[in-house]
Amino acid sequence: MANILDISDFSSGENQINHNGYASNNLQWYIDKYEREYLIDLLGVTLYNLFIADLSGGVPQSAIYTEIFEPIATVIDSKNLVNRGMKEMLKGFVYFHYVRDDMFKQTPTGAKASKSDNSTNVTLTSLNIQGRFNDSVDDFRVIQEYIKENETDYPTFLGVDLDYSLPI
């Protein structure tokens, strides 16, 4: 499977995830699962397969795929459409799922939250994971709007709508 994201993409910035060797394996699983899932939702299966086949080194080679991969800034129907690009969109989705799931550990006696004498756990709300997810939904919608506006370039588009995350 071709990946756009790499573990190193989460080393800094707003979607930074601190990880060790164990967590790196876990983070790679999240990248593999959610990158594919959200790209299929974004593009539909057929267009997803064409897009992935065009990737080299995690970057599309053909102009029609580069247009939807890179940040978009355009006006469609008198609306300014701006996004951060497909890679940033995917980082937000992976971050959301990883951090949300990492707050609790599954044990034989049920889900547990870690506790330390020298620190306290922060809430998911204070991490603003919903805000990061919703920013990615905005990016997702801009890409789809661009594809719909240029439907002759993307005749196999069958993406689905994506809703915002509600506070946990």
Residue pairs with C-beta under 8 A, 6 or more apart in sequence:
1 32
1 36
1 52
2 52
2 55
2 58
3 31
3 32
3 35
3 58
4 35
4 55
4 58
4 59
4 86
4 87
4 90
5 31
5 35
5 58
5 87
5 90
5 91
5 94
6 31
6 58
7 19
7 24
7 27
7 28
7 31
9 15
9 87
9 91
10 16
10 17
10 19
10 27
10 91
10 94
10 95
14 132
15 91
15 92
15 94
15 95
15 132
17 23
17 27
17 95
17 98
17 99
19 26
19 27
23 102
26 98
26 102
27 94
27 98
30 94
30 97
30 98
30 101
31 94
33 97
34 90
34 93
34 94
34 97
35 90
35 93
35 94
38 89
38 90
38 93
38 140
39 48
39 51
39 52
39 90
40 48
41 140
41 159
41 160
41 162
42 48
42 140
42 143
42 144
42 159
42 162
43 51
43 147
43 157
43 158
43 159
44 156
44 157
44 158
44 159
44 160
45 158
46 156
46 158
47 154
47 156
47 157
47 158
47 159
50 65
50 156
51 60
51 65
54 60
54 61
54 62
54 65
55 61
59 66
59 69
60 66
60 69
64 153
64 154
67 146
67 150
67 153
68 86
68 143
68 146
68 147
68 154
69 85
69 86
69 87
70 85
70 86
71 82
71 83
71 84
71 85
71 88
72 81
72 82
72 83
72 85
72 142
72 143
72 146
73 80
73 81
73 82
74 80
74 81
74 146
75 81
76 145
76 146
76 149
81 142
81 145
81 146
82 142
83 89
83 138
83 139
83 142
83 143
84 135
84 139
85 139
86 139
86 143
88 136
88 139
89 136
89 139
89 140
89 143
90 136
91 136
92 132
92 133
92 135
92 136
92 139
93 133
93 136
95 129
95 132
96 129
96 130
96 132
96 133
96 136
96 165
99 124
99 127
99 129
100 124
100 129
100 168
103 113
103 121
103 124
104 111
104 112
104 113
105 111
105 112
105 113
105 114
106 112
113 121
114 121
115 121
124 130
124 168
125 167
125 168
129 165
129 168
130 164
130 165
130 166
130 167
130 168
133 164
133 165
134 164
134 165
137 162
137 163
137 164
137 165
140 162
141 162
144 159
147 153
147 154
147 157
147 159
148 157
151 157
